[in-house]
Amino acid sequence: MKGGEHAADELLARAREYLRGIMNDSEKLDILVKAFANLEGLALALVRDGRLKDAGQLRAFVTGFSSRLAFFDFVDVGVGKERADHKIRGKSS
């Protein structure tokens, strides 16, 4: 869970840093992040590759990321080749 919180904090810090370089009053902006993934498939791949011990670690990461900041969400789109792509493009399946 701490890893997800840290990732959210870092992403916000880097986004703010970037925005400060291109516009005035960027600190007044709300930053909205939506990450889309097939969490089951991602967890299986990360466990298979030895990056995680078990799927519970990814669930904890996602919970930490999503609960850290009001406008940060990690969305499980489920199984399906194009589901995350459809969400990103804003199209229905």
CORCORHU-V823828 format. One record per residue. N is the residue number from 0. SS is DSSP state (2 for helix, 1 for strand, 0 for the rest). BURIAL is I if it has 24 or more other ideal C-beta (glycine too) atoms within 12 Angstrom, else O. D_FIRST is the distance of its C-alpha to the first C-alpha in whole Angstrom. Layout:
BEGIN
N&SS&BURIAL&D_FIRST, N&SS&BURIAL&D_FIRST
END
This chain:
BEGIN
0&0&O&0, 1&2&O&4, 2&2&O&5, 3&2&I&5, 4&2&O&6, 5&2&O&9, 6&2&I&10, 7&2&I&11, 8&2&O&13, 9&2&O&14, 10&2&I&16, 11&2&I&17, 12&2&O&19, 13&2&O&20, 14&2&I&21, 15&2&O&23, 16&2&O&24, 17&2&O&26, 18&2&O&27, 19&2&O&29, 20&2&O&31, 21&2&O&32, 22&0&O&33, 23&0&O&34, 24&0&O&32, 25&2&O&29, 26&2&O&27, 27&2&O&28, 28&0&O&26, 29&0&O&23, 30&0&I&21, 31&0&O&20, 32&1&I&18, 33&1&O&18, 34&1&I&16, 35&1&I&18, 36&1&I&17, 37&0&I&18, 38&2&I&15, 39&2&O&17, 40&2&O&19, 41&2&I&17, 42&2&I&15, 43&2&O&18, 44&2&O&19, 45&2&I&16, 46&2&O&17, 47&2&O&21, 48&0&O&20, 49&0&O&19, 50&0&O&15, 51&0&O&13, 52&0&O&14, 53&0&O&14, 54&2&O&13, 55&2&O&10, 56&2&O&8, 57&2&I&9, 58&2&I&8, 59&2&I&4, 60&2&I&5, 61&2&I&7, 62&2&I&6, 63&2&O&4, 64&2&I&7, 65&2&I&10, 66&2&O&9, 67&2&I&10, 68&0&I&13, 69&0&O&16, 70&0&O&17, 71&1&I&14, 72&1&I&14, 73&1&I&13, 74&1&O&16, 75&1&I&16, 76&0&I&20, 77&0&O&21, 78&0&O&23, 79&0&O&26, 80&0&O&27, 81&0&O&28, 82&2&O&25, 83&2&I&23, 84&2&O&26, 85&2&O&28, 86&2&O&25, 87&2&O&25, 88&2&O&29, 89&0&O&29, 90&0&O&31, 91&0&O&31, 92&0&O&31
END
